[in-house]
Amino acid sequence: MRIRADEAAAALEAAALAKVRRRLLPFLFLLYIVAYLDRINVGFAALRMNRALGLSDAVFGFGAGLFFAGYFIFEIPSNLILARVGARRWIARIMLSWGAAAIAMVAVRGPASFCALRFLLGAAEAGFFPGVILYLTRWFPAGQRARAVALFMTAAAVAGIVAGPVSGALLMMGQTLGMAGWQWLFLLEGVPAIALGIVVAIVLPDGPEDARWLSPGERDALLAMREREQRAARAQVQRLRDGLTDPRVWLLALIYFGLVFGLYGVSFWLPQIVQGFRGSSDFVVGLITAIPFIVAAVAMVRVGAISDAIAERGGDRRRALALCAYAGACGFVLAALARSPILELLAIAIGAGGIFSAFGPFWAMPPEFLGGSAAAGAIALVNSLGNLGGFFGPYAVGVMKESTHSFKSGLAALAIALVVSGTLALTLPDRADA
């Protein structure tokens, strides 16, 4: 009888998790598509905006990266507030704020306003991503988090696929109603954040206990699962101060810095890299830039599943993370050496696939040794410090492009950052030693 009861409980838990994957992940996926689109659409706007406003390569790289300076300053406070007031209210507030800031980019008139509004957009969005990572720990057990995170973060790759054709088409709107195409791009891609922010405020549950679409039995199964994990994780770091000072947290931040350095170093400049192949139209450039993100989306989901399978067998995620970083580095080295536009694009796709694939195993690691307020603060710390790579990556590529009139040296710099991240990943302590 006991065996049958355990089997029934396991079946109910599995059914509840399947329902969460169907009901929750697609919605969070959609939110992150909008978030990532509003981050990287400046790369497509630059195809027309930079010349219209007189922005040099260095100024554009600096201003595009300032998003992450605002993000850095407000990230930890934002995530601590989310942990206190709940995901529904705080994520809704974040989305309404960043939607307004994204639309305000229409008013850019020169370098100063461009830099100021990019900083404001980062400050407005601060806390969204680490808040969702923290939110997912309320729903998924440790053995399934890499897959859940990978499915959620695949939205970033999908946003890259969508951004190209959509942004390219919007740029071609010309002087419709007295606005340039790049202004229409910021306006029409900012509105969905506000609309979805209102939806979040109405429908997003703070946790299983608030999910009306779960049956009472499914709700109890998820809460019991979470309670078991909390009891089994008493060795976790729980206090905020201990989480913020844990050496593993700072090592993770360094690793993430290199990954993000590579990610945004190529994402913000990819439209201009592709435009340099044959001088294609904005719409064709948008279609071509989607290719690396298609590769990244497929690789990301697959590696997330492999990482969870390794963890469930008692292995660790370090090697998967390191291999992904090294694969990304190899891609960028090949892109820097390529003489053919086709080979360069394929190599960039390998680089993007490596970076995106690293995110699933990476973000499954912090909850393995962090809990409570330590998890809220430390996850935000890792994300905020790591995302400074989103400032330095595009800026470094812009400076190198301006001095060498080529993207080759910039791609090589991105590869170096990924090699450092992969090597640091191998120095992380094993779960058994943590």
Contacts in CASP RR format, 6 or more apart in sequence:
PFRMAT RR
TARGET T0000
AUTHOR 0000-0000-0000
METHOD contacts of the structure
MODEL  1
MRIRADEAAAALEAAALAKVRRRLLPFLFLLYIVAYLDRINVGFAALRMN
RALGLSDAVFGFGAGLFFAGYFIFEIPSNLILARVGARRWIARIMLSWGA
AAIAMVAVRGPASFCALRFLLGAAEAGFFPGVILYLTRWFPAGQRARAVA
LFMTAAAVAGIVAGPVSGALLMMGQTLGMAGWQWLFLLEGVPAIALGIVV
AIVLPDGPEDARWLSPGERDALLAMREREQRAARAQVQRLRDGLTDPRVW
LLALIYFGLVFGLYGVSFWLPQIVQGFRGSSDFVVGLITAIPFIVAAVAM
VRVGAISDAIAERGGDRRRALALCAYAGACGFVLAALARSPILELLAIAI
GAGGIFSAFGPFWAMPPEFLGGSAAAGAIALVNSLGNLGGFFGPYAVGVM
KESTHSFKSGLAALAIALVVSGTLALTLPDRADA
9 221 0 8 1.000
9 224 0 8 1.000
12 217 0 8 1.000
12 218 0 8 1.000
12 221 0 8 1.000
13 221 0 8 1.000
13 222 0 8 1.000
13 224 0 8 1.000
13 225 0 8 1.000
15 218 0 8 1.000
16 208 0 8 1.000
16 214 0 8 1.000
16 217 0 8 1.000
16 218 0 8 1.000
16 219 0 8 1.000
16 221 0 8 1.000
16 222 0 8 1.000
17 139 0 8 1.000
17 140 0 8 1.000
17 141 0 8 1.000
17 144 0 8 1.000
17 222 0 8 1.000
19 213 0 8 1.000
19 214 0 8 1.000
19 218 0 8 1.000
20 139 0 8 1.000
20 140 0 8 1.000
20 208 0 8 1.000
20 211 0 8 1.000
20 222 0 8 1.000
21 148 0 8 1.000
21 151 0 8 1.000
23 211 0 8 1.000
23 213 0 8 1.000
24 139 0 8 1.000
25 148 0 8 1.000
25 151 0 8 1.000
25 152 0 8 1.000
27 203 0 8 1.000
27 204 0 8 1.000
28 132 0 8 1.000
28 135 0 8 1.000
28 136 0 8 1.000
28 152 0 8 1.000
28 155 0 8 1.000
29 151 0 8 1.000
29 152 0 8 1.000
29 154 0 8 1.000
29 155 0 8 1.000
29 158 0 8 1.000
30 155 0 8 1.000
30 196 0 8 1.000
31 91 0 8 1.000
31 95 0 8 1.000
31 128 0 8 1.000
31 132 0 8 1.000
31 155 0 8 1.000
31 196 0 8 1.000
31 200 0 8 1.000
32 129 0 8 1.000
32 132 0 8 1.000
32 152 0 8 1.000
32 153 0 8 1.000
32 155 0 8 1.000
32 156 0 8 1.000
32 159 0 8 1.000
33 155 0 8 1.000
33 156 0 8 1.000
33 158 0 8 1.000
33 159 0 8 1.000
33 162 0 8 1.000
34 95 0 8 1.000
34 159 0 8 1.000
34 190 0 8 1.000
34 192 0 8 1.000
34 193 0 8 1.000
34 196 0 8 1.000
35 95 0 8 1.000
35 98 0 8 1.000
35 125 0 8 1.000
35 128 0 8 1.000
35 129 0 8 1.000
35 159 0 8 1.000
35 193 0 8 1.000
36 155 0 8 1.000
36 156 0 8 1.000
36 159 0 8 1.000
36 160 0 8 1.000
37 159 0 8 1.000
37 160 0 8 1.000
37 162 0 8 1.000
37 163 0 8 1.000
37 189 0 8 1.000
38 98 0 8 1.000
38 99 0 8 1.000
38 102 0 8 1.000
38 121 0 8 1.000
38 125 0 8 1.000
38 189 0 8 1.000
38 190 0 8 1.000
38 193 0 8 1.000
39 67 0 8 1.000
39 121 0 8 1.000
39 125 0 8 1.000
40 159 0 8 1.000
40 160 0 8 1.000
40 163 0 8 1.000
40 264 0 8 1.000
40 267 0 8 1.000
40 268 0 8 1.000
41 163 0 8 1.000
41 167 0 8 1.000
41 185 0 8 1.000
41 186 0 8 1.000
41 189 0 8 1.000
42 49 0 8 1.000
42 64 0 8 1.000
42 105 0 8 1.000
42 118 0 8 1.000
42 268 0 8 1.000
43 64 0 8 1.000
43 267 0 8 1.000
43 268 0 8 1.000
43 269 0 8 1.000
43 270 0 8 1.000
43 271 0 8 1.000
43 272 0 8 1.000
44 163 0 8 1.000
44 164 0 8 1.000
44 167 0 8 1.000
44 168 0 8 1.000
44 171 0 8 1.000
44 185 0 8 1.000
44 271 0 8 1.000
44 282 0 8 1.000
44 285 0 8 1.000
44 286 0 8 1.000
45 105 0 8 1.000
45 167 0 8 1.000
45 171 0 8 1.000
45 182 0 8 1.000
45 185 0 8 1.000
45 186 0 8 1.000
46 55 0 8 1.000
46 60 0 8 1.000
46 64 0 8 1.000
46 268 0 8 1.000
46 271 0 8 1.000
46 272 0 8 1.000
47 168 0 8 1.000
47 171 0 8 1.000
47 182 0 8 1.000
47 271 0 8 1.000
47 272 0 8 1.000
47 275 0 8 1.000
47 282 0 8 1.000
47 285 0 8 1.000
48 171 0 8 1.000
48 180 0 8 1.000
48 181 0 8 1.000
48 182 0 8 1.000
48 282 0 8 1.000
49 55 0 8 1.000
49 108 0 8 1.000
49 180 0 8 1.000
49 182 0 8 1.000
50 56 0 8 1.000
50 60 0 8 1.000
52 180 0 8 1.000
52 182 0 8 1.000
53 108 0 8 1.000
53 109 0 8 1.000
53 110 0 8 1.000
53 111 0 8 1.000
53 114 0 8 1.000
54 110 0 8 1.000
54 111 0 8 1.000
55 110 0 8 1.000
55 111 0 8 1.000
55 114 0 8 1.000
56 402 0 8 1.000
57 398 0 8 1.000
57 399 0 8 1.000
57 401 0 8 1.000
57 402 0 8 1.000
58 395 0 8 1.000
58 398 0 8 1.000
58 399 0 8 1.000
58 402 0 8 1.000
59 111 0 8 1.000
59 114 0 8 1.000
59 115 0 8 1.000
60 114 0 8 1.000
60 398 0 8 1.000
61 268 0 8 1.000
61 394 0 8 1.000
61 395 0 8 1.000
61 397 0 8 1.000
61 398 0 8 1.000
62 115 0 8 1.000
62 395 0 8 1.000
63 111 0 8 1.000
63 114 0 8 1.000
63 115 0 8 1.000
63 118 0 8 1.000
63 395 0 8 1.000
64 118 0 8 1.000
64 264 0 8 1.000
64 268 0 8 1.000
64 394 0 8 1.000
65 118 0 8 1.000
65 264 0 8 1.000
65 268 0 8 1.000
65 390 0 8 1.000
65 391 0 8 1.000
65 393 0 8 1.000
65 394 0 8 1.000
65 395 0 8 1.000
66 115 0 8 1.000
66 118 0 8 1.000
66 119 0 8 1.000
66 391 0 8 1.000
67 118 0 8 1.000
67 119 0 8 1.000
67 121 0 8 1.000
67 122 0 8 1.000
67 125 0 8 1.000
67 390 0 8 1.000
67 391 0 8 1.000
68 122 0 8 1.000
68 260 0 8 1.000
68 264 0 8 1.000
68 387 0 8 1.000
68 388 0 8 1.000
68 389 0 8 1.000
68 390 0 8 1.000
68 391 0 8 1.000
69 119 0 8 1.000
69 122 0 8 1.000
69 388 0 8 1.000
69 391 0 8 1.000
70 119 0 8 1.000
70 120 0 8 1.000
70 122 0 8 1.000
70 123 0 8 1.000
70 126 0 8 1.000
71 122 0 8 1.000
71 123 0 8 1.000
71 125 0 8 1.000
71 126 0 8 1.000
71 127 0 8 1.000
71 384 0 8 1.000
71 387 0 8 1.000
72 126 0 8 1.000
72 384 0 8 1.000
72 385 0 8 1.000
72 387 0 8 1.000
72 388 0 8 1.000
73 123 0 8 1.000
73 126 0 8 1.000
73 384 0 8 1.000
74 122 0 8 1.000
74 123 0 8 1.000
74 126 0 8 1.000
74 127 0 8 1.000
75 126 0 8 1.000
75 127 0 8 1.000
75 130 0 8 1.000
75 380 0 8 1.000
75 381 0 8 1.000
75 383 0 8 1.000
75 384 0 8 1.000
75 387 0 8 1.000
76 377 0 8 1.000
76 380 0 8 1.000
76 381 0 8 1.000
76 384 0 8 1.000
78 90 0 8 1.000
78 94 0 8 1.000
78 126 0 8 1.000
78 127 0 8 1.000
78 131 0 8 1.000
78 380 0 8 1.000
79 127 0 8 1.000
79 130 0 8 1.000
79 131 0 8 1.000
79 134 0 8 1.000
79 376 0 8 1.000
79 377 0 8 1.000
79 379 0 8 1.000
79 380 0 8 1.000
80 240 0 8 1.000
80 373 0 8 1.000
80 376 0 8 1.000
80 377 0 8 1.000
80 380 0 8 1.000
81 90 0 8 1.000
82 90 0 8 1.000
82 91 0 8 1.000
82 127 0 8 1.000
82 131 0 8 1.000
82 134 0 8 1.000
82 135 0 8 1.000
82 376 0 8 1.000
83 134 0 8 1.000
83 372 0 8 1.000
83 373 0 8 1.000
83 376 0 8 1.000
83 377 0 8 1.000
86 206 0 8 1.000
87 131 0 8 1.000
87 132 0 8 1.000
87 135 0 8 1.000
87 204 0 8 1.000
87 206 0 8 1.000
87 207 0 8 1.000
88 200 0 8 1.000
88 201 0 8 1.000
88 204 0 8 1.000
88 205 0 8 1.000
88 206 0 8 1.000
88 210 0 8 1.000
89 201 0 8 1.000
90 131 0 8 1.000
91 128 0 8 1.000
91 131 0 8 1.000
91 132 0 8 1.000
91 135 0 8 1.000
91 197 0 8 1.000
91 200 0 8 1.000
91 204 0 8 1.000
92 197 0 8 1.000
92 198 0 8 1.000
92 200 0 8 1.000
92 201 0 8 1.000
92 204 0 8 1.000
94 124 0 8 1.000
94 125 0 8 1.000
94 126 0 8 1.000
94 127 0 8 1.000
94 128 0 8 1.000
95 128 0 8 1.000
95 193 0 8 1.000
95 194 0 8 1.000
95 196 0 8 1.000
95 197 0 8 1.000
95 200 0 8 1.000
96 193 0 8 1.000
96 194 0 8 1.000
96 197 0 8 1.000
96 198 0 8 1.000
97 124 0 8 1.000
97 125 0 8 1.000
98 121 0 8 1.000
98 122 0 8 1.000
98 124 0 8 1.000
98 125 0 8 1.000
98 128 0 8 1.000
98 193 0 8 1.000
99 124 0 8 1.000
99 190 0 8 1.000
99 191 0 8 1.000
99 193 0 8 1.000
99 194 0 8 1.000
100 124 0 8 1.000
100 194 0 8 1.000
101 117 0 8 1.000
101 120 0 8 1.000
101 121 0 8 1.000
101 122 0 8 1.000
101 123 0 8 1.000
101 124 0 8 1.000
101 125 0 8 1.000
102 121 0 8 1.000
102 186 0 8 1.000
102 189 0 8 1.000
102 190 0 8 1.000
102 193 0 8 1.000
103 186 0 8 1.000
103 187 0 8 1.000
103 190 0 8 1.000
103 191 0 8 1.000
103 194 0 8 1.000
104 117 0 8 1.000
104 120 0 8 1.000
105 117 0 8 1.000
105 118 0 8 1.000
105 121 0 8 1.000
105 186 0 8 1.000
106 179 0 8 1.000
106 183 0 8 1.000
106 186 0 8 1.000
106 187 0 8 1.000
107 113 0 8 1.000
107 117 0 8 1.000
108 114 0 8 1.000
108 117 0 8 1.000
126 384 0 8 1.000
127 380 0 8 1.000
127 383 0 8 1.000
129 383 0 8 1.000
130 379 0 8 1.000
130 380 0 8 1.000
130 382 0 8 1.000
130 383 0 8 1.000
130 384 0 8 1.000
131 376 0 8 1.000
131 379 0 8 1.000
131 380 0 8 1.000
132 152 0 8 1.000
133 149 0 8 1.000
133 363 0 8 1.000
133 366 0 8 1.000
133 379 0 8 1.000
133 383 0 8 1.000
134 375 0 8 1.000
134 376 0 8 1.000
134 379 0 8 1.000
135 207 0 8 1.000
136 145 0 8 1.000
136 148 0 8 1.000
136 149 0 8 1.000
136 152 0 8 1.000
137 145 0 8 1.000
137 367 0 8 1.000
137 375 0 8 1.000
138 207 0 8 1.000
138 208 0 8 1.000
138 226 0 8 1.000
139 148 0 8 1.000
139 207 0 8 1.000
139 208 0 8 1.000
139 222 0 8 1.000
140 148 0 8 1.000
141 225 0 8 1.000
141 229 0 8 1.000
142 229 0 8 1.000
142 311 0 8 1.000
142 364 0 8 1.000
142 367 0 8 1.000
142 368 0 8 1.000
143 308 0 8 1.000
143 311 0 8 1.000
143 312 0 8 1.000
143 364 0 8 1.000
144 308 0 8 1.000
145 308 0 8 1.000
145 363 0 8 1.000
145 364 0 8 1.000
145 367 0 8 1.000
146 304 0 8 1.000
146 305 0 8 1.000
146 307 0 8 1.000
146 308 0 8 1.000
146 311 0 8 1.000
146 317 0 8 1.000
146 360 0 8 1.000
146 361 0 8 1.000
146 363 0 8 1.000
146 364 0 8 1.000
147 301 0 8 1.000
147 304 0 8 1.000
147 305 0 8 1.000
147 307 0 8 1.000
147 308 0 8 1.000
149 304 0 8 1.000
149 359 0 8 1.000
149 360 0 8 1.000
149 363 0 8 1.000
149 364 0 8 1.000
150 300 0 8 1.000
150 301 0 8 1.000
150 303 0 8 1.000
150 304 0 8 1.000
150 305 0 8 1.000
150 307 0 8 1.000
150 359 0 8 1.000
150 360 0 8 1.000
151 301 0 8 1.000
153 300 0 8 1.000
153 356 0 8 1.000
153 359 0 8 1.000
153 360 0 8 1.000
153 363 0 8 1.000
154 297 0 8 1.000
154 300 0 8 1.000
154 301 0 8 1.000
154 356 0 8 1.000
156 356 0 8 1.000
157 293 0 8 1.000
157 294 0 8 1.000
157 296 0 8 1.000
157 297 0 8 1.000
157 300 0 8 1.000
157 352 0 8 1.000
157 356 0 8 1.000
158 293 0 8 1.000
158 297 0 8 1.000
159 293 0 8 1.000
160 267 0 8 1.000
160 289 0 8 1.000
160 290 0 8 1.000
160 293 0 8 1.000
161 290 0 8 1.000
161 293 0 8 1.000
161 294 0 8 1.000
161 297 0 8 1.000
162 290 0 8 1.000
163 286 0 8 1.000
163 289 0 8 1.000
163 290 0 8 1.000
164 271 0 8 1.000
164 285 0 8 1.000
164 286 0 8 1.000
164 287 0 8 1.000
164 289 0 8 1.000
164 290 0 8 1.000
165 283 0 8 1.000
165 286 0 8 1.000
165 287 0 8 1.000
165 290 0 8 1.000
166 189 0 8 1.000
167 185 0 8 1.000
167 189 0 8 1.000
167 282 0 8 1.000
167 286 0 8 1.000
168 185 0 8 1.000
168 282 0 8 1.000
168 283 0 8 1.000
168 285 0 8 1.000
168 286 0 8 1.000
169 283 0 8 1.000
170 181 0 8 1.000
170 184 0 8 1.000
170 185 0 8 1.000
170 188 0 8 1.000
170 189 0 8 1.000
171 181 0 8 1.000
171 182 0 8 1.000
171 185 0 8 1.000
171 282 0 8 1.000
171 283 0 8 1.000
172 181 0 8 1.000
172 281 0 8 1.000
172 282 0 8 1.000
172 283 0 8 1.000
173 179 0 8 1.000
173 181 0 8 1.000
173 184 0 8 1.000
174 180 0 8 1.000
174 181 0 8 1.000
174 184 0 8 1.000
175 181 0 8 1.000
176 184 0 8 1.000
179 187 0 8 1.000
205 211 0 8 1.000
205 212 0 8 1.000
208 214 0 8 1.000
208 219 0 8 1.000
208 222 0 8 1.000
208 223 0 8 1.000
208 226 0 8 1.000
209 219 0 8 1.000
209 223 0 8 1.000
211 219 0 8 1.000
214 222 0 8 1.000
233 371 0 8 1.000
235 369 0 8 1.000
236 369 0 8 1.000
236 370 0 8 1.000
236 371 0 8 1.000
236 372 0 8 1.000
236 374 0 8 1.000
236 375 0 8 1.000
237 243 0 8 1.000
237 246 0 8 1.000
237 369 0 8 1.000
237 370 0 8 1.000
237 371 0 8 1.000
237 374 0 8 1.000
237 378 0 8 1.000
238 371 0 8 1.000
238 372 0 8 1.000
238 373 0 8 1.000
238 374 0 8 1.000
239 373 0 8 1.000
239 374 0 8 1.000
240 373 0 8 1.000
240 374 0 8 1.000
240 376 0 8 1.000
240 377 0 8 1.000
242 374 0 8 1.000
243 249 0 8 1.000
243 370 0 8 1.000
243 374 0 8 1.000
243 377 0 8 1.000
243 378 0 8 1.000
244 374 0 8 1.000
244 377 0 8 1.000
244 378 0 8 1.000
244 381 0 8 1.000
246 369 0 8 1.000
246 370 0 8 1.000
246 374 0 8 1.000
246 378 0 8 1.000
248 369 0 8 1.000
248 428 0 8 1.000
248 429 0 8 1.000
248 434 0 8 1.000
249 366 0 8 1.000
249 370 0 8 1.000
249 378 0 8 1.000
249 381 0 8 1.000
249 382 0 8 1.000
250 385 0 8 1.000
251 424 0 8 1.000
251 427 0 8 1.000
251 428 0 8 1.000
252 362 0 8 1.000
252 365 0 8 1.000
252 366 0 8 1.000
252 382 0 8 1.000
252 428 0 8 1.000
253 381 0 8 1.000
253 382 0 8 1.000
253 385 0 8 1.000
253 386 0 8 1.000
254 385 0 8 1.000
254 386 0 8 1.000
254 421 0 8 1.000
254 424 0 8 1.000
255 321 0 8 1.000
255 325 0 8 1.000
255 362 0 8 1.000
255 421 0 8 1.000
255 422 0 8 1.000
255 424 0 8 1.000
255 425 0 8 1.000
255 428 0 8 1.000
256 362 0 8 1.000
256 382 0 8 1.000
256 383 0 8 1.000
256 385 0 8 1.000
256 386 0 8 1.000
256 387 0 8 1.000
256 421 0 8 1.000
257 385 0 8 1.000
257 386 0 8 1.000
257 388 0 8 1.000
257 389 0 8 1.000
257 417 0 8 1.000
257 421 0 8 1.000
258 386 0 8 1.000
258 389 0 8 1.000
258 417 0 8 1.000
258 418 0 8 1.000
258 420 0 8 1.000
258 421 0 8 1.000
259 325 0 8 1.000
259 355 0 8 1.000
259 358 0 8 1.000
259 359 0 8 1.000
259 362 0 8 1.000
259 386 0 8 1.000
259 418 0 8 1.000
259 421 0 8 1.000
260 386 0 8 1.000
260 387 0 8 1.000
260 388 0 8 1.000
260 389 0 8 1.000
260 390 0 8 1.000
261 389 0 8 1.000
261 390 0 8 1.000
261 392 0 8 1.000
261 393 0 8 1.000
261 396 0 8 1.000
261 414 0 8 1.000
261 417 0 8 1.000
261 418 0 8 1.000
262 332 0 8 1.000
262 355 0 8 1.000
262 389 0 8 1.000
262 393 0 8 1.000
262 414 0 8 1.000
262 417 0 8 1.000
262 418 0 8 1.000
263 352 0 8 1.000
263 355 0 8 1.000
263 356 0 8 1.000
263 390 0 8 1.000
264 389 0 8 1.000
264 390 0 8 1.000
264 393 0 8 1.000
264 394 0 8 1.000
265 390 0 8 1.000
265 393 0 8 1.000
265 394 0 8 1.000
265 396 0 8 1.000
265 397 0 8 1.000
265 414 0 8 1.000
266 273 0 8 1.000
266 292 0 8 1.000
266 332 0 8 1.000
266 348 0 8 1.000
266 351 0 8 1.000
266 352 0 8 1.000
266 397 0 8 1.000
266 411 0 8 1.000
266 414 0 8 1.000
268 394 0 8 1.000
268 397 0 8 1.000
269 394 0 8 1.000
269 397 0 8 1.000
269 398 0 8 1.000
269 401 0 8 1.000
269 407 0 8 1.000
270 289 0 8 1.000
270 292 0 8 1.000
270 348 0 8 1.000
271 285 0 8 1.000
271 286 0 8 1.000
271 289 0 8 1.000
272 407 0 8 1.000
273 344 0 8 1.000
273 348 0 8 1.000
273 407 0 8 1.000
274 280 0 8 1.000
274 285 0 8 1.000
274 286 0 8 1.000
274 288 0 8 1.000
274 289 0 8 1.000
274 345 0 8 1.000
275 285 0 8 1.000
277 288 0 8 1.000
277 341 0 8 1.000
277 344 0 8 1.000
277 345 0 8 1.000
278 341 0 8 1.000
279 285 0 8 1.000
280 288 0 8 1.000
288 345 0 8 1.000
291 345 0 8 1.000
291 349 0 8 1.000
292 345 0 8 1.000
292 348 0 8 1.000
292 349 0 8 1.000
292 351 0 8 1.000
292 352 0 8 1.000
292 353 0 8 1.000
293 352 0 8 1.000
294 349 0 8 1.000
295 349 0 8 1.000
295 350 0 8 1.000
295 352 0 8 1.000
295 353 0 8 1.000
296 349 0 8 1.000
296 352 0 8 1.000
296 353 0 8 1.000
296 354 0 8 1.000
296 355 0 8 1.000
296 356 0 8 1.000
296 357 0 8 1.000
297 356 0 8 1.000
299 353 0 8 1.000
299 354 0 8 1.000
299 356 0 8 1.000
299 357 0 8 1.000
300 353 0 8 1.000
300 356 0 8 1.000
300 357 0 8 1.000
300 359 0 8 1.000
300 360 0 8 1.000
302 357 0 8 1.000
303 320 0 8 1.000
303 324 0 8 1.000
303 357 0 8 1.000
303 358 0 8 1.000
303 360 0 8 1.000
303 361 0 8 1.000
304 320 0 8 1.000
304 357 0 8 1.000
304 360 0 8 1.000
304 361 0 8 1.000
306 320 0 8 1.000
307 317 0 8 1.000
307 320 0 8 1.000
307 360 0 8 1.000
307 361 0 8 1.000
307 364 0 8 1.000
308 364 0 8 1.000
310 316 0 8 1.000
310 317 0 8 1.000
310 320 0 8 1.000
311 317 0 8 1.000
311 364 0 8 1.000
314 431 0 8 1.000
315 431 0 8 1.000
316 430 0 8 1.000
316 431 0 8 1.000
317 361 0 8 1.000
317 362 0 8 1.000
317 364 0 8 1.000
317 365 0 8 1.000
318 425 0 8 1.000
318 426 0 8 1.000
318 428 0 8 1.000
318 430 0 8 1.000
319 426 0 8 1.000
320 361 0 8 1.000
321 358 0 8 1.000
321 361 0 8 1.000
321 362 0 8 1.000
321 365 0 8 1.000
321 422 0 8 1.000
321 425 0 8 1.000
322 422 0 8 1.000
322 423 0 8 1.000
322 425 0 8 1.000
322 426 0 8 1.000
324 353 0 8 1.000
324 354 0 8 1.000
324 355 0 8 1.000
324 357 0 8 1.000
324 358 0 8 1.000
324 361 0 8 1.000
325 354 0 8 1.000
325 355 0 8 1.000
325 358 0 8 1.000
325 418 0 8 1.000
325 419 0 8 1.000
325 421 0 8 1.000
325 422 0 8 1.000
325 425 0 8 1.000
326 418 0 8 1.000
326 419 0 8 1.000
326 422 0 8 1.000
327 350 0 8 1.000
327 351 0 8 1.000
327 353 0 8 1.000
327 354 0 8 1.000
327 357 0 8 1.000
328 350 0 8 1.000
328 351 0 8 1.000
328 352 0 8 1.000
328 353 0 8 1.000
328 354 0 8 1.000
328 355 0 8 1.000
328 415 0 8 1.000
328 418 0 8 1.000
329 351 0 8 1.000
329 414 0 8 1.000
329 415 0 8 1.000
329 416 0 8 1.000
329 418 0 8 1.000
329 419 0 8 1.000
330 350 0 8 1.000
330 351 0 8 1.000
330 415 0 8 1.000
331 347 0 8 1.000
331 348 0 8 1.000
331 350 0 8 1.000
331 351 0 8 1.000
331 415 0 8 1.000
332 347 0 8 1.000
332 348 0 8 1.000
332 351 0 8 1.000
332 411 0 8 1.000
332 412 0 8 1.000
332 414 0 8 1.000
332 415 0 8 1.000
332 418 0 8 1.000
333 347 0 8 1.000
333 411 0 8 1.000
333 412 0 8 1.000
333 415 0 8 1.000
334 343 0 8 1.000
334 347 0 8 1.000
334 350 0 8 1.000
335 344 0 8 1.000
335 347 0 8 1.000
335 348 0 8 1.000
335 351 0 8 1.000
335 411 0 8 1.000
336 408 0 8 1.000
336 409 0 8 1.000
336 410 0 8 1.000
336 411 0 8 1.000
336 412 0 8 1.000
336 415 0 8 1.000
338 344 0 8 1.000
338 347 0 8 1.000
348 411 0 8 1.000
355 418 0 8 1.000
358 421 0 8 1.000
365 428 0 8 1.000
366 375 0 8 1.000
366 378 0 8 1.000
366 379 0 8 1.000
366 382 0 8 1.000
367 375 0 8 1.000
367 379 0 8 1.000
368 431 0 8 1.000
368 434 0 8 1.000
369 431 0 8 1.000
369 434 0 8 1.000
370 378 0 8 1.000
370 379 0 8 1.000
393 413 0 8 1.000
393 414 0 8 1.000
393 417 0 8 1.000
396 410 0 8 1.000
396 413 0 8 1.000
397 407 0 8 1.000
397 410 0 8 1.000
397 411 0 8 1.000
397 413 0 8 1.000
397 414 0 8 1.000
398 410 0 8 1.000
400 407 0 8 1.000
400 409 0 8 1.000
400 410 0 8 1.000
400 413 0 8 1.000
401 407 0 8 1.000
401 410 0 8 1.000
END
